[in-house]
Every structure is written in C-alpha cells, then in structure tokens.
Amino acid sequence: MVSAPGSAIVPIFPLPDITFFPRTLLPLHVFEARYRAMVMDALARDRRLGIVKLQPGYEAGYAGKPAVHPVCGVGEIVSWERLANGRYNILVRGDARVRIERELPGDTLYRLVSVRRLEDVGPAGDVAPALARIRAAAHALLEALGRPRDLLDTALAEGQPSGAVADRVAAAVLPDATLRQELLETLEVDARVARVADALETLVRELKGGRS
C-alpha cells in the first residue's frame, strides 16, 4: 500500500492506559483475535505498529472503532513469542511520535492508519537545571519507595538528548495516564522536561507526606 510522501501506513493497537514513548521498550501480551492477526501480519512485513491511547468513553464501542488520541507512538517489534494458544508476548521498541492523519478503509480485522512523524522542537534555553531536578527527584522517589538507587540509571544517563530523559522517566514512573499523553503530545523539549520535573517533585512530596 502506497502512502503520501512523508507519511507511513501502520496498524494500530489501541489500549486504554498505555502511552508509548520513543526510546522506550514496551512488553505486551496480545490475546484478542484481531490483534493476534495484527502481530502476525506485522511480523511478516516490517514489524512496525502504533500503540495508541483510547479516548475516554471507549468502552461502549470497543468492539468496533472507538475514538483514539491523534498522537501516538510507533515502534518495531524487537522480540516475540507465540504461545501454544495462539497468543503472543511481544516487546516493542519505540521509534517515533506520530500524528494520525486518517484511518484507511480495509478488510483487516485490525485498523490501519496513515501517520506523519513528529519531531522534537529543541529547547529554547538551558534545560540543565530542569534535568538536574529530574535526576534529584527520581533518586528521592526511589529512596521513598525503598527501591534500588540505580533502577533508573538508563533513563537518567548523561549524554542522551534531554527529551529522551523526559520520555524515559515519564514512561517508567509517572502514574497519571492523562499527563503521560499530554507529555507525548508536547513537542517542545524544554516544556516537556519542566513538566516531568514538576510531576516527579509532586510525587515525592505526596509520598513523603504519607499519601499513596
């Protein structure tokens, strides 16, 4: 199937509370017949698919084509296991943010969409102070939870793009699904980094104040 210049055609896997960020790994257990067919077809082609968050109120139309958020993550299936019952365990590596341009008519059980890649907008100023806040708050969060201090070392590593730090930390520790989707849609790196720093510091304050 031919797509317009600058766009691509991918199958989508709509999920209720999952936000799929670039530069992250997402393990999934695939059990519905339509998505087992999607995985099988993707493995026979380029192993690429989109993971998209369902809009609120999806339950009534879940069996059909419920509304999804227009911005999602696209990635590649990098490992997979087909189980005896036909289900799959897959691991997807996030490659890019994309915007869904349109849904395509088709005869597959799953949905196909045309997407266009979204690029980060580089920081307008110095994001080092906000990155330092993220690292300090992440370590404080791990300490408050009684988890190993090095648990987030890959996400927090020096030398990677600042947007990648924000994405990886958001995917790993931020529990608010709405906030994660907003961060996925935030292309301005300085704004994304600042919001992740704010959210982490809020989590730490809540934990230290005795709130769940």
N, C-alpha and C positions, 0 to 999 in steps of 0.2 A: 504494500500500500504506500503510495507516494504522499509525502507531506509538503507543506509550503516551505520555502527557504527560511531557515532559522527556527523551524519548529520540528517537533517529532511526534510520533504516534506511539502511545504506550497504553497497556492495560492498567486499570486502577484497582486497588484493593481498599475499599472504604472501611474504616474502623472507627468506633465511637470515641475513644480517648487517646489515640496514638498520634503523636506529632513526629514526623520523620525528618530529622535534620541532616544536612550534608556532613560528611566526615564522621558519621556515627555508624555503629553496627546495630541492627535490629533483628533479634531472633523472633520467629513467628511459627505458630503451629496452625496449619491450614487444614480445615476439616470439611468445610462446605463444598458440595459437588462443583459449584460454578467456579470456586477459587482453586480447587484442585485442578480443574481443567485449565485455568489461567496459568498456574505454575507449570503444568506440563507443557503448554504451548510456549511459555516464556523460555523454558529450558531448551526447547527445540529451536528457538530463534536466537535472540541476543541476550537473554536472561535479565532483561530490564523490565521494571514495573514501577508504578507510582503508588505510594501509600498516602491516602488522603483522609482527612478527618471529616466525619459525618456532621452535618448541621444539626442543631437541637431539633427534637421532634421527629427524628428519622424513624422511630420505631414503627409507626403506622404504615410506612411504605418500604420497610427494609427489604421485603422480598422482591421489590421492583427496582426503581432507580431513585432512591431518596437523594435529597439535596446534599451536596458536599461543599466544603470550602474551596474557593477558587485557587488558592495557593497550596501546594503540597510538595513533598519530597519525592524525587525519582532516584532509584538506585539499581544496583546489579545484585542478583542472587549469586553469592560467592561460595556458598556450600549448601547442600541439601541432602535430605534423607527421605526416601519414600518408604512408608511403613506398610506392613502387611495388609492393613485395612484400606489402603489407598490414600491415606492422609500423608501430609508432608510436614517435616520440620525443615525450615529454611533459615538462612542467615543472609540478610540484605545489607549491603554497604551503601550508605547514602552518598550520592554524587552531586546533586544539584537541587536548588529550589527551582520550581517551575510554576507558571501560571497556566491554568486550564483555559484554552481558547474556545473550545467547543467539544461537544460529545459527538461521536460519529455513529451513524446507523450501522448495524452489523448483525450477523447471525450467530455470534458467540454468546455463551451463557453469561459471560462477564462483560464489563463495559470498557470501551476503547475511547480515548480522548486524544485530541491534539494539544500539545503543550509547548510553551515557549520558555526557554531558560531565563532565569532572573539572576543578575549579577549583583554582588555586594557593591554598595556605594562607600568608598573609602572614607575613613574618619577625617573630619574637617579640622580636628585639633589633636592634641596629645591624649591618647587613651590610656597611657601608662598608669595614671592614678586610679582609674576605674578598674583596670586589670589587677592592680595590687589589692584593691578592695575585694575583688572576686576571690583571689587566692587566699587572702586572710579569712574571709567569711567561710570559704569552703573548708579550710582547716578547722575553724571554730565549729562548723556544723558537724564534721566528722568526730571531733572530740566530744561534742554534746551528745552524739548518738552512740558513742563508745565504739566507733569503727576505726580501722587502721588509718593512720595519717596519710599513708601512701596510696590509698584507694583511688584517688582522683589524679594521680601523678600524670597519667597520659593526657587527660583533659586539660590539665593546668600547665603542661610543659612549655618552657620558654622556646622561642624560635618559630612558633607557628603563627599564622595570621590571627589577629585579635578577634575577628569574627568567628574563627574556629573555636577559640576558647569559650566564647559565649554560647555557641551552639552545643558544644560537647557537655558543658556544665549544665545547661538548661535541660538537655535530654537525660542526663544522669540523675539529677536531684530535684528539679522543680516539680512539685506535685500538681500544680494548677494547670489543667488541660487548656483552659481558655487563654491563660498567659502564654503557654508554650506556643499555641497557634499564632498569637499576636507577635511573638518573637520570630517565628518562622516568616511572617509577613513583613517584618522590619528589615529593610534592605540597608538602611543607614547604620553602619557598623558602630559608630560612637553611641547612637541611641540604644542599640541592642545591648552593647556592653554595659552601659549605665543601668539599663533596666534589669539585667541579670544581677548586677552588683546590689541593686536595691532589694531585689527579691530574696537573694541569699541572706542579706543582713536582716531582713524581716523574719525569715525562717529561724535564724539564730536567736533573735530576740524572743520569739514565741517559745522556742524550746527552753531557753534559759528562764523564761517566765512561768514555765510549768504547763504551757498549752501544748496540746497534741499536734 
